Amino acid sequence: MAYYVYILASDVRCTVYIGVTHDIARRAYEHRQSAVKGFTKRYAVKRLVHYELFGTALEAIQREKSLKRRRRDWKVNLIERDNPDWLDLIPGTRPGMTK
């Protein structure tokens, strides 16, 4: 089973959220629909701007914790390395955008 570490943003260079999941499409949809109360719903953090794939839950959780310990500017640089325009990477959001 694949596991994902993902970063959501409310807008370009605004509030970010880091999470881990085994079903990126479902989890992105839940964030997009504000289906679960909490941080992402409260701050309208819905744009998938970065994700990484891992083979085990342990690897993904370790990476999530590592990212959360980093400074904000480091996280911004990580996002902008592969997604300089902070485009929404949720499949189906933009034609041809599936990363």
Contacts in CASP RR format, 6 or more apart in sequence:
PFRMAT RR
TARGET T0000
AUTHOR 0000-0000-0000
METHOD contacts of the structure
MODEL  1
MAYYVYILASDVRCTVYIGVTHDIARRAYEHRQSAVKGFTKRYAVKRLVH
YELFGTALEAIQREKSLKRRRRDWKVNLIERDNPDWLDLIPGTRPGMTK
1 22 0 8 1.000
1 55 0 8 1.000
2 22 0 8 1.000
2 53 0 8 1.000
2 54 0 8 1.000
2 55 0 8 1.000
3 20 0 8 1.000
3 21 0 8 1.000
3 22 0 8 1.000
3 53 0 8 1.000
3 54 0 8 1.000
3 55 0 8 1.000
3 56 0 8 1.000
3 57 0 8 1.000
3 59 0 8 1.000
3 60 0 8 1.000
4 20 0 8 1.000
4 21 0 8 1.000
4 22 0 8 1.000
4 24 0 8 1.000
4 27 0 8 1.000
4 51 0 8 1.000
4 52 0 8 1.000
4 53 0 8 1.000
4 54 0 8 1.000
4 60 0 8 1.000
5 18 0 8 1.000
5 19 0 8 1.000
5 20 0 8 1.000
5 51 0 8 1.000
5 52 0 8 1.000
5 54 0 8 1.000
5 60 0 8 1.000
5 63 0 8 1.000
5 64 0 8 1.000
5 67 0 8 1.000
6 18 0 8 1.000
6 19 0 8 1.000
6 20 0 8 1.000
6 21 0 8 1.000
6 24 0 8 1.000
6 27 0 8 1.000
6 28 0 8 1.000
6 48 0 8 1.000
6 50 0 8 1.000
6 51 0 8 1.000
6 52 0 8 1.000
7 16 0 8 1.000
7 17 0 8 1.000
7 18 0 8 1.000
7 19 0 8 1.000
7 48 0 8 1.000
7 49 0 8 1.000
7 50 0 8 1.000
7 51 0 8 1.000
7 67 0 8 1.000
7 75 0 8 1.000
7 78 0 8 1.000
7 79 0 8 1.000
8 16 0 8 1.000
8 17 0 8 1.000
8 18 0 8 1.000
8 19 0 8 1.000
8 31 0 8 1.000
8 40 0 8 1.000
8 45 0 8 1.000
8 46 0 8 1.000
8 47 0 8 1.000
8 48 0 8 1.000
8 49 0 8 1.000
9 15 0 8 1.000
9 16 0 8 1.000
9 17 0 8 1.000
9 45 0 8 1.000
9 47 0 8 1.000
9 49 0 8 1.000
9 79 0 8 1.000
9 86 0 8 1.000
10 16 0 8 1.000
10 43 0 8 1.000
10 44 0 8 1.000
10 45 0 8 1.000
10 46 0 8 1.000
10 47 0 8 1.000
11 47 0 8 1.000
11 86 0 8 1.000
12 85 0 8 1.000
12 86 0 8 1.000
13 76 0 8 1.000
13 86 0 8 1.000
15 43 0 8 1.000
15 45 0 8 1.000
16 45 0 8 1.000
16 49 0 8 1.000
16 72 0 8 1.000
16 75 0 8 1.000
16 79 0 8 1.000
17 39 0 8 1.000
17 40 0 8 1.000
17 43 0 8 1.000
17 45 0 8 1.000
18 64 0 8 1.000
18 67 0 8 1.000
18 68 0 8 1.000
18 75 0 8 1.000
19 64 0 8 1.000
20 57 0 8 1.000
20 60 0 8 1.000
20 61 0 8 1.000
20 63 0 8 1.000
20 64 0 8 1.000
21 27 0 8 1.000
22 57 0 8 1.000
24 48 0 8 1.000
24 51 0 8 1.000
25 90 0 8 1.000
25 91 0 8 1.000
28 48 0 8 1.000
28 90 0 8 1.000
29 35 0 8 1.000
29 90 0 8 1.000
30 36 0 8 1.000
31 40 0 8 1.000
31 45 0 8 1.000
31 46 0 8 1.000
31 48 0 8 1.000
32 46 0 8 1.000
32 90 0 8 1.000
34 40 0 8 1.000
34 41 0 8 1.000
34 44 0 8 1.000
34 46 0 8 1.000
39 45 0 8 1.000
40 46 0 8 1.000
47 86 0 8 1.000
47 88 0 8 1.000
47 90 0 8 1.000
48 88 0 8 1.000
48 89 0 8 1.000
48 90 0 8 1.000
49 79 0 8 1.000
49 83 0 8 1.000
49 86 0 8 1.000
49 87 0 8 1.000
49 88 0 8 1.000
49 89 0 8 1.000
50 78 0 8 1.000
50 79 0 8 1.000
50 82 0 8 1.000
50 83 0 8 1.000
50 89 0 8 1.000
51 89 0 8 1.000
51 99 0 8 1.000
52 63 0 8 1.000
54 60 0 8 1.000
54 63 0 8 1.000
67 75 0 8 1.000
67 78 0 8 1.000
70 78 0 8 1.000
79 86 0 8 1.000
80 86 0 8 1.000
83 89 0 8 1.000
87 94 0 8 1.000
87 97 0 8 1.000
88 94 0 8 1.000
88 97 0 8 1.000
89 97 0 8 1.000
89 99 0 8 1.000
91 97 0 8 1.000
91 98 0 8 1.000
92 98 0 8 1.000
END
